[in-house]
Amino acid sequence: MNTIMNRPNEIVVPTPAEFIELVRGNDQRLVHLLEPVVREQSTVLDMGRVRRIDAAGIAALISTYGLARNAGNTFRVCNVTPHVGEILKLVGLDHILVTREEVRARHPECCLECPAA
């Protein structure tokens, strides 16, 4: 049974469309995009679009988690695909990062802006 969570000062942001794979080459771009958000407030990253993750992608999630914690906020991910969830479980991050709660965006207009070029 899923619980709908609406925590104060928490925002749900979708993973930008070009992050179908969170792998070396786009890992630092994601951290750069998320950094101002996680420094400002607790954040849940909707990873429903992400089909593959590698060590660099895992490191990006850990870095983002650390940035949020240093700012006194939380960082979690939701809607992970079975494959990504298995990878996060293998490295022991599923219980730290992955929320199995149903999370709904309270600010649906908020998203990460990515430059076209």
Backbone as a printed PyTorch tensor [residue, N CA C, xyz], in Angstrom:
tensor([[[  0.8310,  -1.1780,   0.0000],
         [  0.0000,   0.0000,   0.0000],
         [  0.8730,   1.2390,   0.0000]],

        [[  0.6440,   2.1230,  -0.9230],
         [  1.4120,   3.3500,  -1.0190],
         [  0.7680,   4.4490,  -0.2000]],

        [[  1.5890,   5.3160,   0.3310],
         [  1.1290,   6.4570,   1.0820],
         [  1.4540,   7.7070,   0.2850]],

        [[  0.5170,   8.6180,   0.2140],
         [  0.7860,   9.8810,  -0.4700],
         [  1.4880,  10.8000,   0.5120]],

        [[  2.6510,  11.2330,   0.1620],
         [  3.4370,  12.0720,   1.0620],
         [  3.4380,  13.5080,   0.5610]],

        [[  3.0670,  14.4050,   1.4130],
         [  3.1590,  15.8310,   1.1290],
         [  3.9040,  16.4540,   2.2930]],

        [[  5.1850,  16.4230,   2.2290],
         [  6.0050,  16.9510,   3.3070],
         [  6.2470,  18.4310,   3.0840]],

        [[  6.2750,  19.2010,   4.1550],
         [  6.5470,  20.6310,   4.0040],
         [  7.9170,  20.8620,   3.3780]],

        [[  8.0030,  21.8600,   2.5590],
         [  9.2680,  22.2750,   1.9480],
         [  9.9040,  21.1690,   1.1060]],

        [[  9.1140,  20.2790,   0.5470],
         [  9.6400,  19.2310,  -0.3250],
         [  9.0360,  19.3990,  -1.7090]],

        [[  9.8760,  19.2930,  -2.7040],
         [  9.4170,  19.4430,  -4.0770],
         [  9.7690,  18.1870,  -4.8580]],

        [[  8.8950,  17.8060,  -5.7510],
         [  9.1490,  16.6700,  -6.6320],
         [  9.5070,  17.2350,  -7.9970]],

        [[ 10.6560,  16.8210,  -8.5180],
         [ 11.0780,  17.2980,  -9.8350],
         [ 11.2810,  16.1080, -10.7700]],

        [[ 10.8370,  16.2530, -12.0060],
         [ 11.0480,  15.1640, -12.9670],
         [ 12.4820,  15.1730, -13.4800]],

        [[ 12.9820,  14.0170, -13.7970],
         [ 14.2780,  13.9420, -14.4560],
         [ 14.1030,  14.5060, -15.8670]],

        [[ 14.9790,  15.4170, -16.2950],
         [ 14.8540,  15.9670, -17.6530],
         [ 14.8530,  14.8610, -18.7090]],

        [[ 14.1660,  15.1150, -19.7960],
         [ 13.9430,  14.1040, -20.8380],
         [ 15.2300,  13.5000, -21.3840]],

        [[ 16.2990,  14.2730, -21.4660],
         [ 17.5290,  13.7240, -22.0460],
         [ 18.2890,  12.8010, -21.0900]],

        [[ 17.7830,  12.5990, -19.8840],
         [ 18.4400,  11.7230, -18.9250],
         [ 17.7840,  10.3480, -18.8910]],

        [[ 17.5900,   9.7510, -20.0680],
         [ 17.0720,   8.3880, -20.1350],
         [ 18.1080,   7.4340, -19.5490]],

        [[ 19.3650,   7.8070, -19.6920],
         [ 20.4610,   7.0600, -19.0920],
         [ 21.2380,   8.0020, -18.1930]],

        [[ 21.3860,   7.6160, -16.9350],
         [ 22.1830,   8.4050, -16.0020],
         [ 23.5510,   7.7350, -15.9200]],

        [[ 24.4090,   8.1330, -16.8600],
         [ 25.7100,   7.4920, -17.0480],
         [ 26.7920,   8.5580, -17.1960]],

        [[ 28.0430,   8.0840, -17.2040],
         [ 29.1700,   9.0010, -17.3820],
         [ 28.9320,   9.8490, -18.6230]],

        [[ 29.1370,  11.1360, -18.4590],
         [ 28.9260,  12.0640, -19.5560],
         [ 27.7660,  13.0040, -19.2740]],

        [[ 26.7540,  12.5040, -18.5750],
         [ 25.6850,  13.4130, -18.1870],
         [ 25.4800,  13.4490, -16.6760]],

        [[ 26.2940,  12.7240, -15.9450],
         [ 26.1910,  12.6600, -14.4930],
         [ 26.4040,  14.0220, -13.8260]],

        [[ 27.4610,  14.7200, -14.2180],
         [ 27.7450,  16.0190, -13.5980],
         [ 26.7390,  17.0850, -14.0210]],

        [[ 26.1680,  16.9380, -15.2030],
         [ 25.1220,  17.8790, -15.6310],
         [ 23.9120,  17.7720, -14.7180]],

        [[ 23.5580,  16.5460, -14.3400],
         [ 22.4250,  16.3730, -13.4450],
         [ 22.7190,  16.9850, -12.0800]],

        [[ 23.9050,  16.7590, -11.5430],
         [ 24.2800,  17.3540, -10.2530],
         [ 24.2040,  18.8760, -10.3510]],

        [[ 24.7260,  19.4200, -11.4340],
         [ 24.7030,  20.8700, -11.6350],
         [ 23.2650,  21.4060, -11.6720]],

        [[ 22.3630,  20.6850, -12.3200],
         [ 20.9650,  21.1020, -12.3920],
         [ 20.2620,  20.9960, -11.0390]],

        [[ 20.5790,  19.9540, -10.2900],
         [ 19.9010,  19.7230,  -9.0240],
         [ 20.4620,  20.5310,  -7.8630]],

        [[ 21.7180,  20.9290,  -7.9510],
         [ 22.3660,  21.5880,  -6.8180],
         [ 21.5860,  22.7760,  -6.2610]],

        [[ 21.1610,  23.7450,  -7.0790],
         [ 20.4290,  24.8730,  -6.4870],
         [ 19.0900,  24.4600,  -5.8710]],

        [[ 18.4810,  23.4290,  -6.4170],
         [ 17.1860,  22.9710,  -5.9000],
         [ 17.3650,  22.3240,  -4.5320]],

        [[ 18.3300,  21.4000,  -4.4070],
         [ 18.5050,  20.6830,  -3.1400],
         [ 19.1000,  21.5640,  -2.0540]],

        [[ 19.8050,  22.6170,  -2.4460],
         [ 20.3120,  23.5530,  -1.4360],
         [ 19.1760,  24.3930,  -0.8560]],

        [[ 18.1390,  24.6170,  -1.6580],
         [ 17.0080,  25.4580,  -1.2510],
         [ 15.9480,  24.6960,  -0.4600]],

        [[ 15.6840,  23.4370,  -0.8580],
         [ 14.6220,  22.6900,  -0.1980],
         [ 14.7930,  21.1900,  -0.4140]],

        [[ 14.0910,  20.4280,   0.3920],
         [ 14.1110,  18.9700,   0.2580],
         [ 13.5000,  18.5910,  -1.0840]],

        [[ 14.0830,  17.5760,  -1.7050],
         [ 13.7480,  17.2630,  -3.0910],
         [ 13.5680,  15.7700,  -3.2900]],

        [[ 12.5760,  15.4360,  -4.1140],
         [ 12.3910,  14.0670,  -4.5860],
         [ 12.5560,  14.1120,  -6.0950]],

        [[ 13.4800,  13.3190,  -6.6240],
         [ 13.7240,  13.2460,  -8.0580],
         [ 12.9230,  12.0870,  -8.6350]],

        [[ 12.0110,  12.3990,  -9.5340],
         [ 11.2140,  11.3760, -10.2040],
         [ 12.0640,  10.7720, -11.3190]],

        [[ 12.4900,   9.5350, -11.1270],
         [ 13.3930,   8.8810, -12.0670],
         [ 12.6690,   7.9090, -13.0020]],

        [[ 11.3950,   8.1300, -13.2140],
         [ 10.6190,   7.2420, -14.0660],
         [ 11.1390,   7.1340, -15.4870]],

        [[ 11.8430,   8.1410, -15.9730],
         [ 12.3880,   8.1340, -17.3420],
         [ 13.7300,   7.4200, -17.4460]],

        [[ 14.4290,   7.2570, -16.3250],
         [ 15.7910,   6.7170, -16.3430],
         [ 15.7430,   5.2050, -16.4950]],

        [[ 16.3190,   4.7080, -17.5930],
         [ 16.3080,   3.2770, -17.8950],
         [ 17.6130,   2.5760, -17.5380]],

        [[ 18.6850,   3.3500, -17.4130],
         [ 19.9970,   2.7470, -17.1400],
         [ 20.8000,   3.6870, -16.2740]],

        [[ 21.5970,   3.1150, -15.3750],
         [ 22.4640,   3.8990, -14.5020],
         [ 23.7890,   3.1540, -14.3730]],

        [[ 24.8820,   3.9030, -14.3140],
         [ 26.1870,   3.2810, -14.1010],
         [ 26.8220,   3.8810, -12.8550]],

        [[ 28.0940,   3.5610, -12.6210],
         [ 28.7810,   4.0400, -11.4210],
         [ 28.8090,   5.5620, -11.3480]],

        [[ 28.9830,   6.2240, -12.4790],
         [ 28.9980,   7.6900, -12.4870],
         [ 27.6190,   8.2400, -12.1140]],

        [[ 26.5660,   7.6020, -12.5770],
         [ 25.2190,   8.0190, -12.2220],
         [ 24.9370,   7.8290, -10.7410]],

        [[ 25.4030,   6.7140, -10.2100],
         [ 25.2590,   6.4570,  -8.7720],
         [ 26.0180,   7.5110,  -7.9860]],

        [[ 27.2300,   7.8300,  -8.4250],
         [ 28.0260,   8.8630,  -7.7550],
         [ 27.3160,  10.2210,  -7.8090]],

        [[ 26.6350,  10.5110,  -8.9220],
         [ 25.8930,  11.7690,  -9.0380],
         [ 24.7630,  11.8180,  -8.0190]],

        [[ 24.0570,  10.7130,  -7.8310],
         [ 22.9890,  10.6740,  -6.8340],
         [ 23.5490,  10.8410,  -5.4210]],

        [[ 24.6760,  10.2030,  -5.1560],
         [ 25.3120,  10.3300,  -3.8360],
         [ 25.7670,  11.7640,  -3.6100]],

        [[ 26.3630,  12.3900,  -4.6230],
         [ 26.7960,  13.7880,  -4.5010],
         [ 25.6140,  14.7060,  -4.2150]],

        [[ 24.5180,  14.4790,  -4.9280],
         [ 23.3230,  15.2990,  -4.7270],
         [ 22.7490,  15.0910,  -3.3320]],

        [[ 22.7560,  13.8670,  -2.8760],
         [ 22.3130,  13.5550,  -1.5160],
         [ 23.1580,  14.3320,  -0.5000]],

        [[ 24.4800,  14.3270,  -0.7030],
         [ 25.3770,  15.0560,   0.1970],
         [ 25.1430,  16.5590,   0.1770]],

        [[ 24.9130,  17.1170,  -0.9990],
         [ 24.6180,  18.5480,  -1.1090],
         [ 23.3530,  18.9020,  -0.3310]],

        [[ 22.3410,  18.0680,  -0.4720],
         [ 21.0880,  18.3120,   0.2490],
         [ 21.2990,  18.2190,   1.7540]],

        [[ 21.9870,  17.1810,   2.1930],
         [ 22.2360,  17.0000,   3.6340],
         [ 23.0340,  18.1540,   4.2170]],

        [[ 24.0450,  18.6120,   3.4790],
         [ 24.8540,  19.7360,   3.9580],
         [ 24.0390,  21.0170,   4.1100]],

        [[ 22.9660,  21.1300,   3.3230],
         [ 22.0970,  22.3000,   3.3920],
         [ 20.9460,  22.0890,   4.3910]],

        [[ 20.9240,  20.9340,   5.0480],
         [ 19.8670,  20.6510,   6.0160],
         [ 18.5820,  20.1440,   5.3840]],

        [[ 18.6830,  19.6510,   4.1560],
         [ 17.5270,  19.1510,   3.4250],
         [ 17.6630,  17.6640,   3.1550]],

        [[ 16.6430,  17.0930,   2.5570],
         [ 16.6820,  15.6880,   2.1810],
         [ 16.6570,  15.5640,   0.6590]],

        [[ 17.1500,  14.4410,   0.1810],
         [ 17.1030,  14.1230,  -1.2410],
         [ 16.7450,  12.6560,  -1.3630]],

        [[ 15.6950,  12.3830,  -2.1370],
         [ 15.2560,  11.0140,  -2.3850],
         [ 14.9200,  10.8770,  -3.8590]],

        [[ 14.7690,   9.6500,  -4.3030],
         [ 14.3320,   9.3920,  -5.6720],
         [ 13.0790,   8.5280,  -5.6050]],

        [[ 12.2290,   8.6720,  -6.6190],
         [ 11.0090,   7.8730,  -6.6690],
         [ 10.7950,   7.3720,  -8.0870]],

        [[  9.8600,   6.4590,  -8.2340],
         [  9.4920,   5.8950,  -9.5400],
         [ 10.6780,   5.3040, -10.2880]],

        [[ 11.5660,   4.6390,  -9.5650],
         [ 12.6990,   4.0060, -10.2340],
         [ 12.2130,   2.7810, -10.9950]],

        [[ 12.8040,   2.5570, -12.1490],
         [ 12.4640,   1.3760, -12.9330],
         [ 13.0200,   0.1350, -12.2170]],

        [[ 12.5040,  -1.0440, -12.5130],
         [ 13.0130,  -2.2490, -11.8540],
         [ 14.5250,  -2.4210, -12.0220]],

        [[ 15.0450,  -2.1380, -13.2240],
         [ 16.4840,  -2.2990, -13.4620],
         [ 17.2970,  -1.3270, -12.6050]],

        [[ 16.9250,  -0.0720, -12.6020],
         [ 17.6460,   0.9320, -11.8040],
         [ 17.4980,   0.6050, -10.3230]],

        [[ 16.3110,   0.1890,  -9.9150],
         [ 16.1000,  -0.1910,  -8.5250],
         [ 16.9890,  -1.3390,  -8.0950]],

        [[ 17.1720,  -2.3090,  -8.9810],
         [ 18.0410,  -3.4420,  -8.6790],
         [ 19.4970,  -2.9920,  -8.5240]],

        [[ 19.9390,  -2.1000,  -9.3910],
         [ 21.3150,  -1.5800,  -9.2940],
         [ 21.5040,  -0.8420,  -7.9670]],

        [[ 20.5580,   0.0210,  -7.6130],
         [ 20.6560,   0.7620,  -6.3520],
         [ 20.6200,  -0.1890,  -5.1600]],

        [[ 19.8630,  -1.2630,  -5.2780],
         [ 19.8220,  -2.2650,  -4.2150],
         [ 21.1630,  -2.9860,  -4.0890]],

        [[ 21.7540,  -3.3290,  -5.2260],
         [ 23.0490,  -4.0310,  -5.2180],
         [ 24.1430,  -3.2310,  -4.5240]],

        [[ 24.0950,  -1.9110,  -4.6670],
         [ 25.1270,  -1.0740,  -4.0410],
         [ 24.6980,  -0.5590,  -2.6740]],

        [[ 23.5300,  -1.0010,  -2.2030],
         [ 23.0910,  -0.6590,  -0.8530],
         [ 22.4830,   0.7160,  -0.6910]],

        [[ 22.0520,   1.3220,  -1.7780],
         [ 21.4910,   2.6770,  -1.6890],
         [ 19.9670,   2.7020,  -1.7240]],

        [[ 19.3470,   1.5730,  -1.9820],
         [ 17.8960,   1.5720,  -2.1030],
         [ 17.2100,   2.0480,  -0.8290]],

        [[ 17.6890,   1.6280,   0.3270],
         [ 17.0510,   2.0270,   1.5800],
         [ 17.3780,   3.4650,   1.9850]],

        [[ 18.3930,   4.0560,   1.3680],
         [ 18.7760,   5.4400,   1.6770],
         [ 18.1140,   6.4220,   0.7280]],

        [[ 18.1010,   6.1030,  -0.5500],
         [ 17.6380,   7.0470,  -1.5650],
         [ 16.2300,   6.8090,  -2.0870]],

        [[ 15.8250,   5.5660,  -2.2010],
         [ 14.5780,   5.2540,  -2.9130],
         [ 13.3940,   5.3060,  -1.9590]],

        [[ 12.4060,   6.1030,  -2.3270],
         [ 11.1540,   6.1080,  -1.5780],
         [ 10.1470,   5.2460,  -2.3260]],

        [[  9.4590,   4.4420,  -1.5890],
         [  8.4280,   3.6060,  -2.1880],
         [  7.0500,   4.2050,  -1.9430]],

        [[  7.0470,   5.3800,  -1.3580],
         [  5.7980,   6.0940,  -1.1250],
         [  5.3400,   6.7250,  -2.4310]],

        [[  4.0650,   6.9110,  -2.5690],
         [  3.5540,   7.6360,  -3.7200],
         [  3.7750,   9.1140,  -3.4460]],

        [[  4.5210,   9.7500,  -4.3060],
         [  4.8620,  11.1510,  -4.1150],
         [  4.2220,  11.9540,  -5.2320]],

        [[  3.4940,  12.9690,  -4.8650],
         [  2.8510,  13.8190,  -5.8560],
         [  3.4310,  15.2110,  -5.7840]],

        [[  3.6730,  15.7850,  -6.9290],
         [  4.2110,  17.1450,  -6.9940],
         [  3.1510,  18.1320,  -6.5250]],

        [[  3.5400,  19.0040,  -5.6100],
         [  2.6450,  20.0680,  -5.1880],
         [  2.8180,  21.2810,  -6.0770]],

        [[  3.9150,  21.3250,  -6.7980],
         [  4.2070,  22.4320,  -7.7060],
         [  4.4980,  21.8320,  -9.0780]],

        [[  3.4900,  21.3530,  -9.7810],
         [  3.7310,  20.6420, -11.0530],
         [  4.4020,  21.4980, -12.1120]],

        [[  4.3430,  22.8140, -11.9740],
         [  4.9870,  23.6530, -12.9680],
         [  6.5030,  23.7090, -12.7700]],

        [[  6.9780,  23.2220, -11.6580],
         [  8.4100,  23.2630, -11.3730],
         [  9.1040,  22.1140, -12.0760]],

        [[ 10.1160,  22.4360, -12.7800],
         [ 10.9110,  21.3820, -13.4040],
         [ 12.3340,  21.8980, -13.5750]],

        [[ 13.2150,  21.0100, -13.9430],
         [ 14.5960,  21.3920, -14.1880],
         [ 14.7110,  21.8850, -15.6130]],

        [[ 15.3080,  23.0090, -15.7690],
         [ 15.4920,  23.5860, -17.1010],
         [ 16.8480,  23.1540, -17.6460]],

        [[ 16.8490,  22.6440, -18.8450],
         [ 18.0850,  22.2310, -19.4990],
         [ 18.2610,  23.0380, -20.7720]],

        [[ 19.4580,  23.5370, -21.0110],
         [ 19.6710,  24.2670, -22.2450],
         [ 19.5520,  23.3340, -23.4540]],

        [[ 19.0820,  23.8690, -24.5400],
         [ 18.8990,  23.0710, -25.7570],
         [ 20.2190,  22.6330, -26.3700]],

        [[ 21.2580,  23.3890, -26.1620],
         [ 22.5440,  23.0630, -26.7830],
         [ 23.5220,  22.5600, -25.7740]]])
